[in-house]
Amino acid sequence: MELLKKRILQDGKCFEGGILKVDSFINHQMDPVLMKSIGVEFARRFGSTNVNKIMTIEASGIAPAIMTGYLLDLPVVFGKKKSPKTIENALHTTVHSFTKDRQYDIVISSDFLTPADNVLFVDDFLAYGNAAIGVIDLVNQAGASLVGMGFIIEKEFQGGRKRLEDKGVTVESLAIIEDLSHCQIKIK
């Protein structure tokens, strides 16, 4: 996706430790035209599968998931990082956040993730794959099927794709970052 790659190079910021900051257009302030293009691309890549539900984790995955769900005319459900008192039939998993360097729980109601669901997971980043592994756990707990996972940006050098593909997951990334050494953004 050339538009996305251009924005990463133009507006992305790199920090030591392999951190890519894209908060001016993806995960804090959002560019709706770019999000629509992202949704179009995910719909193109996964539209011919048997997907019947889009899933993400709050908060940064919600916008691309909604765009993809809208374009495919499918419902979108997101895992919550805090369990509300009102949630029923909760499924739980724990993941480690690379960016925040802490563990957190993800909870989703089995009312909205069921054995009838063929799930496409959409998120902003694939780094080590920790959140994605947590999603696989939730999908398995629900008895649902995972169609694939789509990421806006993949940091290839952190190995998340290999972890997922070793589990048989189809992975699609719209921009792949090869390297962030010396705070230079190198896109594949």
Stockholm file with secondary structure:
# STOCKHOLM 1.0

chainA/1-188         MELLKKRILQDGKCFEGGILKVDSFINHQMDPVLMKSIGVEFARRFGSTNVNKIMTIEASGIAPAIMTGYLLDLPVVFGKKKSPKTIENALHTTVHSFTKDRQYDIVISSDFLTPADNVLFVDDFLAYGNAAIGVIDLVNQAGASLVGMGFIIEKEFQGGRKRLEDKGVTVESLAIIEDLSHCQIKIK
#=GR chainA/1-188 SS CHHHHHHHHHHCEEETTTEEECTTTTSSSCCHHHHHHHHHHHHHHHTTSCCCEEEEETTTTHHHHHHHHHHHTCCEEEEBSSCCTTCCSEEEEEEEETTTTEEEEEEEETTTSCTTCEEEEEEEEESSSHHHHHHHHHHHHHTCEEEEEEEEEEEGGGCHHHHHHTTTCCEEEEEEEEECGGGCCEEC
#=GC SS_cons         CHHHHHHHHHHCEEETTTEEECTTTTSSSCCHHHHHHHHHHHHHHHTTSCCCEEEEETTTTHHHHHHHHHHHTCCEEEEBSSCCTTCCSEEEEEEEETTTTEEEEEEEETTTSCTTCEEEEEEEEESSSHHHHHHHHHHHHHTCEEEEEEEEEEEGGGCHHHHHHTTTCCEEEEEEEEECGGGCCEEC
//
